[in-house]
Amino acid sequence: MEILNYIINEDQEGQRIDKYLSINIEGKSRSFIQGLIDEKKVMANDKIIKSNYKLKNKDLITVEMPDPVELNVEPEKMDLDIVYEDEDVIVVNKAKGVVVHPAPGNYIGTLVNGILYHCSDLSGINGVIRPGIVHRIDKDTSGILVIAKNDEAHNKLAIQFKDHSIKREYYALVEGKFSNTNGTIDKPLGRDKKERIKMAINEEGKRAVTHYEVLEQYDKGVSLVKCTLETGRTHQIRVHMASIGHPLVGDLVYGYKRQKFNIEGQALHAKTLGFIHPRTNEYIEFTSELPKYFKELLEKAGDLQFIKKAKDYIALHKIAAVTTATTAAAGENIKSGL
């Protein structure tokens, strides 16, 4: 354990303590600092404080830094759905229920374990437990994810994510029906002030923008929505859609406690990912099909009229095909004099 001490001067007065420490402690994020504060490992003048504490001139800030935990991430043989791979990137279609990288409570069975078995050469920028990971999607979110195989590729992709030039489209099944078929949600996101493991609409948080388009509305009071991310905050789609009264189906954290369908976790799929390739500088785009569970969910949603139309369409084309074949046969018979 290491004890860090800081004495605040007039120039630093008024800053939030979590922001100040995240700037002054190298390699530690603001969320990491907030975790230390929640664990009562940060004090101001020997008193326990909260993350929103505003610094005062001559404050003595004491930080109890935990000893680093050495983790050996073991490669594991895993059935990966690799959409694309070259010397710089791997594009994977992640299955629902798979954690992206190891963390407390999940050191094995993660996507990183499987990628390390497939390819030991990965970017080291995010450290030993997150090699190659440029961005993440939640455990119960399926879909497209890009992984960097070297540091140069990682840095170039990270810049694109930072300036929001990456194309990211998700399909979500949400509660309720819409009067408007499209819209934009522009609401800042930050940690929930009461439950730190959750995100919430928070005026002190970071700007977050989600564009949505309603693709289908189903008989059982749910809708299929395409969400396009302008920014990429933690749980952004889940919190944003809940904030307008349309939480994701299956989301017990931000949605309804009583669910219409028996599924584990939110019905959310990262369908499309597009970016500038870090070596060729050419735009490339990848799209994945909805997973089996999602397709079955849409069938259960019961858009009976849509299903009936589809069946009628197929039946009509079968009739047309038979009629065409019969007519052609009749023509041949006439030519043959039969």
Order of alpha helices (4+ residues) and beta strands (2+ residues): beta-alpha-alpha-beta-beta-beta-beta-beta-alpha-beta-alpha-beta-beta-beta-beta-beta-beta-alpha-beta-beta-alpha-alpha
